[in-house]
Amino acid sequence: MVVANAIVFPEMDRLLREGHQVVFTPEGQSMRPFIHGGRDSVTLVRPDRVEIGDILLCEVTPQCYVLHRLIAMQGDKFTLMGDGNLRNTETCMRRDVIGKVIAITRPDGRSRKPGKARLWQCLLPFRRGLLKLYTICESGKASNCAR
C-alpha cells in the first residue's frame, strides 16, 4: 500500500520521537547502489548524534522529505546527497532530521548495517560511469558481470 508522504512521514517522526524503530521501503533511485527504491527496506531510529556518512531521513522543505547521506556539516546546517546523484545536494538544519538508517534489508531477508561510503564519496567524479555499469550489471544485460 502506498501512503502519501504528508501523512506517513509526520507519523514516522512521532514514532521515532517516542523511541520506536521504524521500518519502511523508500521509493526512488537516488540512493543506488546501496539502497534500491521500491525493493529494499530501511530501519530508522531517532539519532542521538550524527556523523558524516550517515544516511538520514530529513524534511528539507515543508512536506518534502529525502533519505540521503550526510556529506557535510557546518554547525547545525547539514548538506545531504543521494548516493545515486551526480551533483544535486539538499540542505537542512539539525532539527529537520527525522531518523537515521541503522539497517538495510534486502527482499530475501538479508540485513546489513549501512557503511559510511567514504570510498564512494571519493569516486564522485566517476559516479556517472560506475552507476551506468552497475545498472547494466543489475539488469542482467551484461553476461560477464560478477553477481
C-alpha positions in Angstrom: 0.0 0.0 0.0 1.3 3.5 -0.8 0.5 6.3 1.6 1.1 10.0 1.0 4.3 11.4 2.4 2.4 14.2 4.1 0.7 11.5 6.2 3.4 8.9 6.7 6.5 10.9 7.5 5.0 13.0 10.3 3.7 9.7 11.8 7.2 8.2 11.5 8.6 11.3 13.2 6.2 10.9 16.1 7.0 7.2 16.5 10.8 7.8 16.4 10.5 10.6 19.0 8.7 8.1 21.2 11.7 5.8 21.0 10.4 3.3 18.4 12.2 1.9 15.4 10.5 2.4 12.1 10.9 0.2 9.0 9.8 1.4 5.6 10.6 0.8 1.9 11.8 4.0 0.3 10.9 4.9 -3.3 13.2 6.4 -6.0 16.7 5.6 -7.1 18.7 8.4 -5.5 20.4 6.0 -3.0 21.6 3.4 -5.5 23.7 1.3 -5.5 23.3 1.0 -1.7 19.5 1.2 -1.3 17.2 0.1 -4.1 14.0 2.1 -4.0 10.8 0.0 -4.0 12.8 -3.1 -3.2 15.0 -2.7 0.0 13.6 -1.6 3.3 15.4 0.5 5.9 15.2 0.6 9.7 15.3 4.0 11.2 16.0 5.3 14.8 15.9 8.7 16.3 19.6 9.6 16.3 21.4 10.8 19.4 24.2 12.0 17.2 25.0 12.0 13.5 28.3 11.8 11.6 29.4 12.4 8.0 28.4 9.4 6.0 25.2 8.6 8.0 22.0 8.0 5.9 19.3 10.4 7.2 15.6 10.9 6.7 15.2 14.7 6.7 12.5 17.2 5.9 14.4 19.6 3.6 11.4 21.9 2.9 7.9 21.7 4.4 6.4 18.3 3.4 9.5 17.4 1.2 11.4 14.5 2.6 14.7 12.9 1.5 16.5 9.8 2.6 20.1 10.8 1.7 23.6 10.6 3.0 25.1 13.4 5.2 28.1 14.7 3.3 28.9 18.0 5.2 28.0 19.7 8.5 28.5 23.4 9.4 27.2 23.8 12.9 23.5 22.8 12.7 23.4 23.1 8.9 23.6 19.8 7.1 24.3 19.1 3.5 22.9 15.8 2.1 23.4 14.0 -1.2 21.9 10.8 -2.6 24.5 8.1 -3.4 23.0 7.8 -6.9 23.1 11.5 -7.5 25.8 13.1 -9.5 25.8 16.7 -8.2 22.5 17.7 -6.6 22.5 18.3 -2.9 20.0 19.4 -0.3 20.4 21.3 2.9 18.5 21.2 6.2 19.0 22.0 9.8 19.8 19.5 12.6 16.2 20.0 13.8 14.9 18.7 10.4 16.4 15.2 10.9 13.7 12.7 11.5 15.7 9.5 11.6 18.9 7.7 10.9 19.2 4.4 9.0 20.7 1.6 11.1 19.9 -1.3 8.8 19.2 -2.0 5.1 17.2 -5.2 4.4 17.0 -6.9 1.1 13.9 -8.8 -0.1 15.5 -12.1 0.8 15.7 -11.0 4.5 19.5 -10.3 4.5 20.1 -7.3 6.6 23.3 -5.2 7.0 24.4 -2.0 8.7 25.0 0.9 6.4 28.6 1.9 5.9 29.8 5.5 5.7 30.5 5.1 1.9 33.8 7.1 2.2 35.3 5.5 -0.9 32.0 6.1 -2.8 32.3 9.8 -1.9 35.8 9.9 -3.3 34.6 8.4 -6.5 32.1 11.2 -7.2 33.9 12.3 -10.4 33.5 8.7 -11.7 29.9 8.1 -10.5 28.2 8.5 -13.8 30.1 5.7 -15.4 30.1 3.5 -12.3 26.3 3.8 -11.9 25.8 3.1 -15.6 27.9 -0.1 -15.3 26.1 -1.0 -12.1 22.7 -0.6 -13.8 23.8 -2.8 -16.8 25.0 -5.5 -14.5 21.9 -5.3 -12.2 19.6 -5.7 -15.2 21.4 -8.7 -16.4 22.3 -7.2 -19.8 26.0 -7.9 -19.4 26.8 -11.6 -19.2 30.3 -11.0 -17.7 29.2 -9.0 -14.6 30.0 -10.5 -11.3 27.0 -11.3 -9.2 
